[in-house]
Amino acid sequence: MSNKRHLVIVGTGVAGCSAALSARASDSEVEITLIGEEPHLPYDRTHLSKQQLASDADWDSALLIPGVTFKQKGIELRTGVRVTAIEHDTHRLILENKEELRYDKLILATGSIVRPIPSTWGPINHDDLHCIRVAEDAARLRSAFASAKKIVVIGSGLIGLEVAAAARERGIDVTVIGTGSRILMRSCDVLTAERLESVHRDRGVNFRLGISVDKIRKMDSGELEVSLTDGSVLLADDVVVGIGVLPNTTLAESAGLEVNNGISVDAYGQTSCQDIFAAGEVASFKASDSPLPFRLESWRHAQDHGDVVGANAVSHEMRVYEKPSSFWSDQFDHRIQGVGAIPDTPHDVFVRSYDNGTHISFCIGTDQKLLAVVGFDCSKDVNAAGRLVGCPINDPALMLADKSQPLGPIVKSILKSMKQEDSRHD
């Protein structure tokens, strides 16, 4: 039996893969086992609601890491394996086939599951509805798109809009239903949301906003009848449900770990059990400015958090995870991108608009701190300004909204001034 330490990572998504690679970079000797419940090589879930819905979808392009890379780096990849229990007292995992796997450190990167479909919608067979979470979901919806003439998308967030764009590009009539007064209530400022909605409408997407689904039933014709709370009815060949996700905490709960809107972790990714960590969107953080814990659901967070937690699990000195949330989404021929979180509390929005139709919005709190930046076809600016999220910005209207001044140098100047100020206080 090997005397080497053994790190086991449960979950082969972005967070799990990032943790495995980071752990290997931090420790060339530790044994690493990466376990995934799905039978596929690790893949990028962001492709499922976009590229994998195209008629010419290429599965290989969705793979996160070539299979040979795991062998080259000495990481044992086990796919199609489900972990059924954690025995943290004996540092053992119990697998579905009754096999036991010992660990010294364990990282749970179990991600999320789709939010259950409300029972109030009626006794609809879930096979008649589509959600997007795993590879098989995308393959099934792509097959449905081949014959569908009209679909209804329930949910006006990023996933719903990406599906809507993919369907329109295949010539399908699309209606998007959203409970909010506008699209992207959680992730975008008003201007960016309005501009993206306008793009969708120009491409033929219909919207029913500020309204909810009442009932769904399958008719004798095979069509789905979607009844809305205002009494109107929509008919569709297929219905796609994008109403959000829940953290996949079943394994953690059964092991007795602290769970509160996800697996509770500290700033190092450590759970209530010293030798168990959690990474990615399943991890729940304690907010310094709020009594409520929060999770971050984005590809970039999963990668960055996995990177920090993977290293922490095998290192003697642990790093604090401090990066802000971020996202991007490609829809039609446009990209929206953001860093930080737009709060429900009062804040100001300054916009830098360019003559080519692109823009970046700056959300600044009452304490003058930059809370978030969101861009419309403005990736370079978002990447630059994102470095300032969480920092106080003096005179934002002058420094950030003046499009005649390149943004990159302004950001560098602010960061330099902050560094000099910090050095004076040391």
N, C-alpha and C positions, 0 to 999 in steps of 0.2 A: 504493500500500500504506500502511496506517495505521502511524503511528509510536507509537501507544499501546501500553502494556504489555497483554499478553493472559494472563488467568487462565483455565485450563481445569479443570473439575471433572468427574471421571468417577464417575457414580453419582447417581441422582435420588431417593434415599431421603431420610429426615429429615436425615441428616448432610450430604448433598450440597446439599440445598435451603437448609439453615440456613447453610452455608458461603457459598453464592452471595449470599444476602441480606445477610449480615454483611460480605462483601467489598464489596458495592455501598454499604452504609452507611458503610464506612471510606474508600472511594475512588470518587468520582463519575465519574472519567474512565477507569478501567481497563476494558478490554473483558473481558467474562465470557461464557464458553460452558459450558453445563451439558449433559452428555451422558449419556443413559440407554439401556441395552440394551433395556429393555422398551418396547413401543409406546405405553403409556398415559401420560397426564399423571401427574406425581408423586403418589403416594398413600400413605396411612398404613397400614403393614403390620399395625398392632395391630388394625385392623378385620377382618382376614382370618379370624381364629379366633373372632370374636365376631359383630359386626353383619352381616358378609357371609355368614354361614351361616343367617341368618333367611330364612324364605320370602318376606318382603317387603323383602329387602335393596335398599338404594338406593346405587348406585355413586357418585353425586355426593357423598354424605356422606363418602366415604372419601378424597376428593381433599385433598392437603395445601395446595395453593395454586392459586387460579384461574389458568387459562392466561393471562389478560389481564395478570395481575400481572407476569409475566416481561417482557412487552413494555413495560409502564409503567416498569419499573425498568431497562430496557436490558440485560436478560440474555437471551442467545440460548439457547433451549431446543431441544435436538435429541434426539428420542426414536427408539427403534427403531434405534439406531446402536451397533455393537459396536466397541470398541477392541481391536485385536489385538496391538499392540506399542508400546513406549515406546522411543524413541531419545533417551536423555537427553543424549548428547554433542552432538546437534544440536538439542535441545529440540523434538522432533517426535513426534506421535502418528501411528500408522498405523491407519486404520480398515479395517473389513472390506471395504469397496468399493474399497480401495487408495488412498483419499484420504489426503493428509497434512495434518496440522493442527499449526501451530507454536504453542508456548506459551512464556511467560516464567516463569510459575509454574504448577505442576500440583498438584491435590489429588485423591488417590485416596480415594473414599468408596464402595468396592465392596461393602461389607457382608459378608454371610455366605451360605453355601450349606448345604443340609440335609446332615446327616451320612449317609454311605452306609449303606444297609441291609445288615446283616451277611450275608455269604455263607453262614454256618452255618444260616441260616433255611431254606435249601433253594432250589431253582430256581424260586422264585415269580416270576411275571411282575409287574414293578413297576407295570404299569398296573392291577393288581388292588388295589394299596395306595394310600393317600392320605398325602401330606405337605402341610404348609401353609407356603408360602414366597412365592409370587407370586399375582397376581390370578386367574390361570387355575386354580390349585390350589383356591382357595376356591369358585370357580364350579362346578368339577367336583364338589367335596364337597357343595355345596348341592344340586346336581342329584341326587346319590346319596341325600341325606337324604329326598328326596321319596318314595322307595319303600322305603327301608331300615326294617326292623323291629328289628334288633339290630346293634350295632356293638361292636368292640373297639378301645380306645384304648391304644396301647403308649407309656407314658411318663406319669409323674405329676407333671410340672413344670407351669409356667403354661400353656403351649400346650395340652398334653393335657387339663388341667382345663377350660380355656375351651371346647375342642371338646366335651368331655363335657357341660358345662352347656348349650351350644347345642343338642346332640342331644336332651337330656332335655326341653328346652323345646318340642321338636317331637314329643315323645311316643315317642322311640326308646329301646329298652332299651340300656343302656350298661354295659360292664365296662372298668375302667381297670386296666392292669397296670403295676406299678412295681417296680424292683429294690431300692429302699430300704425300710427298715423303716417309713417313713411318707412322706406326700406332701411335696413342696416342700422336699426336703432341703437344697437350696442357698440358697434365698431366704428362708425363714421360720423363726422359732423354733418350738419344739415346741407351745406353746399355740395359736398362730395356725393352725398346720397342722392340729392336732386339731380345732379349731373349724370350719375350712373343710371338712375331711373329713366332719364330722358334718352340715354343711349339705348336702353332696352326697348322703350316704347317706339323709338325710331326703327328698330329692327323687328317690330311687330309683336312684342310681348305685351300681353294685357295684364293689368294689375287690379286687384280688389283689395284695398287696404283699409285698415280700421274695422275689420270684420273677422268673424270666426266661423269655423265649420260647425254645423249643427249635427248633420247625419251624413253617412255615406252608405249607399246600398248598390248592389249589383243587379242590373236589370236583366230581363230575359234575353235581351239582344246581346248581352255580354258587356255593354257599356257600363261605366260607373256613374252613378248620379250623386253629385256632391251638393247637399243642401246647406245654404249659409244662414247665418243668424238673422239676416235681414229679409228672409223669405225667398230669396232668389235661388236658382238651381243652375248648376253647371254640369254638362255631360263630358265625359272623358273616356278615352280608350285606356289610359293609364293614369294613376295618381301617385305622385312622388311626395313623400312626407319628410320634411326637413325641419323638425321642431326642436332640435337640440339633442344633447347627449347627457348622460349621467356618468360619474366616475365608476369604473369597474372595481369595486372594493370588496367583492364577495370573499375572495381569498384572505384579504387582510382582516375582515370582520371575523371570519371563522377562526383566525389565529389569535383573536383578542387584541389586535392593534387598535390604537385610538383612531377613530374615523369621524370626521366632521366635514361634510361636503368634500369628501375625498380622504385619502390617507394622510393624516396629520403629520407634518414634518417640520423640523426646525430649519434654520438658515443654511444648514449643511446637507439637508436632505435626509436627515436621520429621523426615524419614526420613534414611537414610544418604546420600542425594543432596540437596545443599543446596537445590535449587529444587523439590523434590518433597515434598509433605506428605501425610499420611493422616489421615482423620477418621472417627469413629464406631466401630462394633464391629469393623471390620477392623484398627484400630490396636492395637498391642501396647505396653504400658508396662513400664518396668523398675521393679519394686517396691523401695522403700527398705529394707523389712524382710524381703525374701525374695529368694533368687537367681533365682527363677522369674518370667518376665514374665507379665503378666496382661492380659486384655481385659475390657471391660464391655459387656454385651449388654442394653441397655435403650433405650427411646425417649428418655427424658430425657437420658441420656448422649449419644446421637447428636445431639440438638438442641444441647446445651450445648457439646459438643466441636466440632461443626461451626461453631458461632458463633465460638469462639475461633480455630480454625484458619483459617477464612475471612478473618478480620481480620488474622491474622498473615501470611498469604500476600501481602497487598498493603501491609502497613504497615512502616515503618522500625523501630519499636519493638514488639517482640512481647510478648504476655502469656503468663504461665504458666497452664496448665489445672490447676485445683485442686479442682474440685467432686467430691463423693463420688457413688458410684453410687446410683441410685434406681429404683424400679419401682412400678407399680400394676397391678391386674387386677380387672376387674368380672366376677363370676360369680353367676348368678341375680340376686338383688337385694342383693348384698353387694359391698363393695370391700375388698380387701387392698392395703396400700400400705407401702412401706419406703424407708428411706434408709440407706446404708452397707452393709457386707458382714459377714455373720455368719461368724466364723472357725471353723476346725476345732480351734483351740487352746482351752484352758479359759477360761471366762468366766462371769460371773454374769448372770442375767436377772431384772429387776424388772418387775412388771406393774402398770399402773394400770387397774383395771377399773371400769366405770361401771354404774349400776343399769339402764340401758337395754340392756345386753348388749354394748356396745362395749368395746374395750380397746386399749391401746398397750403394747408390750413394749420394754424398754430392755436392750440387750446391752452389758455393761460389762466391759472387760478387767481383767486383774490389775493393770495400771498405773493403774486408775481412769478410763481414757479411754472415752468413749462410742463404741462401735464401730458400732452400728446401732440403728435404731428400726423397729419393724414394728407396723402398726395394723390392726385389724379394724373397719371402718366408723368410722374415727377419723381422717379426712383432716386436719382442722384441727390436731389434736395432732401428727400426723406432720410436717406442714409446719412447725410451730413448732419441735419438738424436733430436726428434721433439721438445723437451723442449728447444733446443738451437736455433731454427729458429728465425731469426731476430737479433741474437747476433753476435758480432765480434769473429772470431776464429783465434787465433794466431798459425801460423805454422800448417795449417790443414793437410798437407801431412804427417807430423810426428804423430800428435795426433789422426787423424781420419782414416787414411788409413792403419795403422799398425794392421793387424788382430791378431797379437800375443798378443795384449793387449785387455782385455775385454772392450767393449764400455761403459757399464753402469758406472763403476767407473770413466772413463774419463769424462763423461758428468757431474757426480756429482762434480768432481774436478773443472771443468770449472765454473759451477754454483756457487760453493763455493767461488772461486776466484773473480767472478763478484760481489758477495754479499759483500765480504770484501772490494773491490775497491769502491763500492757505499757507504759503511759506512764511508770510509776515506774522501769522498767528502761531506758528510752530516755535 
